[in-house]
Amino acid sequence: MNFQLSEEQKMLVDLANRLGRDEFASKAARWDREHEYPHENVEVLRRAGLLGMTIPKKFGGTERPLIDAVLAIEQIGKYCGVTARIVVETNMGALGSIMAYGTEAQQIEVARRILEDGDKPAIGMTEPDAGTDLTSLKTTAVEHDGCYVVNGTKHWITGGGISRTNLIYTRIIDREGNDQGIGGILVDKGTRGFSVGRVEDAMGLRGIPEAELIFENCEVPAANLVVRDPKDGFKKLMNGYNAQRIGASAVALGIAQGAHDLAIEFMGQRETFGRKLKEFQGLQWMMADSEMKLEAARLLIYQAACNARKLANNVMLPEMREASIAKAFTAHESFHVVSEALQMFGASGYSRDLPLERMLRDVRMFQIGGGTSQAQMNMIARSMFAEH
Ligand SMILES: Cc1cc2nc3c(=O)[nH]c(=O)nc-3n(C[C@H](O)[C@H](O)[C@H](O)COP(=O)(O)OP(=O)(O)OC[C@H]3O[C@@H](n4cnc5c(N)ncnc54)[C@H](O)[C@@H]3O)c2cc1C
């Protein structure tokens, strides 16, 4: 086992850190305040080769391992959580499922959209009555003369309305009317019968819309079906999602590390009672506790990424148990790390003049989105008790 980064990985970390610090940090407040998608950052990321870096070489990507994407996401997350999430969704997310289980035509097209157009694929799982209990989803795709007719409503879909590629989880109904279980189908933005409804007024990460997707007799070519497997379709889709969990964990870790770094710097400047904050042992211990949490989260995320299994096209998907442990732990601890960092600033930490309050709102998301912490713990418990 070795935790040393290669020279190439050090260069990647340095590049991502530089972009975060020099290009993304100064505008992070604007995306939050204006509810604006950072198109200009997408172009910077694309030119720097950070979009689609896990895409196989045969589809034009650099086929970097999952851990490399994690390293870049963590660095960018220190400065702008929204931009880091875009790196997640162009390297993991729907991409992982499409690369592992889709058709070659789908793989070529999705890779092209990411690498050339900066498209950020969206994943549409959640419905008003199917969140944690995803198997109760009601959206249907009914087979009909060379196409599928999709009906249903998704909500809280990250990038809804922005993303051209949308991987929709749906019940597949064959032409005889039999339910074939849950599968995935690609629906392009602009397809007739597909519209975007309410956009949520979210607490944090406000630079990417969280939107409702509405499908009304939406006809999608049969060739857009990604997963249709009555026995294992749902399992495959959830498997594909494990990479996304690792990416989300890396964003949370990055945000927490960024807040922690700001607090350390501030504690070397601010004086009370004739002493620098960094000299008070009570505060040192709070920060040491955060340091331990960050390090533990980092190891869990790196472990899950490095142990990821290679599937078709060398796509790397982490194991469910490791991904769930990394996500539940990081989401919980990162929130506390940011909260402690904010505390070091006193009243100024509570002001919108500084990024701490935004970071706290942003990092809170990771205990909910991508499967709640309770859902992760259910999966961990299932793996523990499966054979007993
Ligand atoms: C910012 C953000 C972005 C999101 N992006 C996407 C996206 O891109 N695509 C997408 O499909 N979805 C997305 N979601 C939706 C997200 O995945 C769901 O919100 C999440 O799965 C929880 O579902 P729910 O909100 O319906 O809560 P519910 O499932 O109703 O759960 C409510 C509460 O009960 C708990 N709970 C429920 N069942 C159990 C149980 N069996 N045991 C213990 N506790 C339980 C939950 O943990 C939660 O605390 C996003 C959400 C947010 C906030």
The ligand as an SDF file (V2000), in Angstrom:
LIG
                    3D

 53 58  0  0  0  0  0  0  0  0999 V2000
  -28.9470   19.6140   -3.6260 C   0  0  0  0  0  0  0  0  0  0  0  0
  -29.5570   18.3170   -3.9970 C   0  0  0  0  0  0  0  0  0  0  0  0
  -29.2320   17.7550   -5.2240 C   0  0  0  0  0  0  0  0  0  0  0  0
  -29.8540   16.5800   -5.6390 C   0  0  0  0  0  0  0  0  0  0  0  0
  -29.5660   16.0860   -6.8830 N   0  0  0  0  0  0  0  0  0  0  0  0
  -30.2270   14.9980   -7.3390 C   0  0  0  0  0  0  0  0  0  0  0  0
  -30.0200   14.5390   -8.6750 C   0  0  0  0  0  0  0  0  0  0  0  0
  -29.2000   15.0770   -9.4320 O   0  0  0  0  0  0  0  0  0  0  0  0
  -30.7340   13.4840   -9.0980 N   0  0  0  0  0  0  0  0  0  0  0  0
  -31.6360   12.8420   -8.3150 C   0  0  0  0  0  0  0  0  0  0  0  0
  -32.2520   11.9010   -8.7640 O   0  0  0  0  0  0  0  0  0  0  0  0
  -31.8810   13.2680   -7.0360 N   0  0  0  0  0  0  0  0  0  0  0  0
  -31.1930   14.3300   -6.5390 C   0  0  0  0  0  0  0  0  0  0  0  0
  -31.4350   14.7930   -5.2660 N   0  0  0  0  0  0  0  0  0  0  0  0
  -32.4490   14.1400   -4.4640 C   0  0  0  0  0  0  0  0  0  0  0  0
  -31.8570   13.2860   -3.3670 C   0  0  0  0  0  0  0  0  0  0  0  0
  -31.2230   12.1590   -3.8900 O   0  0  0  0  0  0  0  0  0  0  0  0
  -33.0110   12.9130   -2.4070 C   0  0  0  0  0  0  0  0  0  0  0  0
  -33.4220   14.1160   -1.8010 O   0  0  0  0  0  0  0  0  0  0  0  0
  -32.6150   11.9040   -1.3770 C   0  0  0  0  0  0  0  0  0  0  0  0
  -32.4100   10.6530   -1.9710 O   0  0  0  0  0  0  0  0  0  0  0  0
  -33.6670   11.7740   -0.2630 C   0  0  0  0  0  0  0  0  0  0  0  0
  -34.9430   11.6220   -0.7680 O   0  0  0  0  0  0  0  0  0  0  0  0
  -36.1520   12.5400   -0.2060 P   0  0  0  0  0  0  0  0  0  0  0  0
  -35.7320   13.9530   -0.2940 O   0  0  0  0  0  0  0  0  0  0  0  0
  -37.3650   12.1330   -0.9340 O   0  0  0  0  0  0  0  0  0  0  0  0
  -36.2580   12.1680    1.3330 O   0  0  0  0  0  0  0  0  0  0  0  0
  -37.0140   10.8990    1.9600 P   0  0  0  0  0  0  0  0  0  0  0  0
  -36.6370    9.6710    1.2200 O   0  0  0  0  0  0  0  0  0  0  0  0
  -38.4630   11.2200    2.0640 O   0  0  0  0  0  0  0  0  0  0  0  0
  -36.3810   10.8390    3.4080 O   0  0  0  0  0  0  0  0  0  0  0  0
  -36.7230   11.7590    4.4440 C   0  0  0  0  0  0  0  0  0  0  0  0
  -35.8330   11.4660    5.6540 C   0  0  0  0  0  0  0  0  0  0  0  0
  -36.0920   10.1430    6.1350 O   0  0  0  0  0  0  0  0  0  0  0  0
  -34.9000    9.3710    6.1120 C   0  0  0  0  0  0  0  0  0  0  0  0
  -35.2450    8.0010    5.7090 N   0  0  0  0  0  0  0  0  0  0  0  0
  -36.0390    7.6280    4.6750 C   0  0  0  0  0  0  0  0  0  0  0  0
  -36.1260    6.3030    4.6020 N   0  0  0  0  0  0  0  0  0  0  0  0
  -35.3630    5.8080    5.6080 C   0  0  0  0  0  0  0  0  0  0  0  0
  -35.0280    4.5090    6.0650 C   0  0  0  0  0  0  0  0  0  0  0  0
  -35.4870    3.4060    5.4300 N   0  0  0  0  0  0  0  0  0  0  0  0
  -34.2100    4.3730    7.1370 N   0  0  0  0  0  0  0  0  0  0  0  0
  -33.7210    5.4670    7.7720 C   0  0  0  0  0  0  0  0  0  0  0  0
  -33.9930    6.7240    7.3800 N   0  0  0  0  0  0  0  0  0  0  0  0
  -34.7990    6.9040    6.3170 C   0  0  0  0  0  0  0  0  0  0  0  0
  -33.9940   10.0490    5.1070 C   0  0  0  0  0  0  0  0  0  0  0  0
  -32.6120    9.7740    5.3620 O   0  0  0  0  0  0  0  0  0  0  0  0
  -34.3530   11.5060    5.3280 C   0  0  0  0  0  0  0  0  0  0  0  0
  -33.6280   12.0140    6.4200 O   0  0  0  0  0  0  0  0  0  0  0  0
  -30.7790   15.9400   -4.7970 C   0  0  0  0  0  0  0  0  0  0  0  0
  -31.0810   16.4980   -3.5500 C   0  0  0  0  0  0  0  0  0  0  0  0
  -30.4730   17.6550   -3.1420 C   0  0  0  0  0  0  0  0  0  0  0  0
  -30.7990   18.2460   -1.8100 C   0  0  0  0  0  0  0  0  0  0  0  0
  1  2  1  0
  2  3  1  0
  2 52  2  0
  3  4  2  0
  4  5  1  0
  4 50  1  0
  5  6  2  0
  6  7  1  0
  6 13  1  0
  7  8  2  0
  7  9  1  0
  9 10  1  0
 10 11  2  0
 10 12  1  0
 12 13  2  0
 13 14  1  0
 14 15  1  0
 14 50  1  0
 15 16  1  0
 16 17  1  0
 16 18  1  0
 18 19  1  0
 18 20  1  0
 20 21  1  0
 20 22  1  0
 22 23  1  0
 23 24  1  0
 24 25  2  0
 24 26  1  0
 24 27  1  0
 27 28  1  0
 28 29  2  0
 28 30  1  0
 28 31  1  0
 31 32  1  0
 32 33  1  0
 33 34  1  0
 33 48  1  0
 34 35  1  0
 35 36  1  0
 35 46  1  0
 36 37  1  0
 36 45  1  0
 37 38  2  0
 38 39  1  0
 39 40  1  0
 39 45  2  0
 40 41  1  0
 40 42  2  0
 42 43  1  0
 43 44  2  0
 44 45  1  0
 46 47  1  0
 46 48  1  0
 48 49  1  0
 50 51  2  0
 51 52  1  0
 52 53  1  0
M  END
$$$$
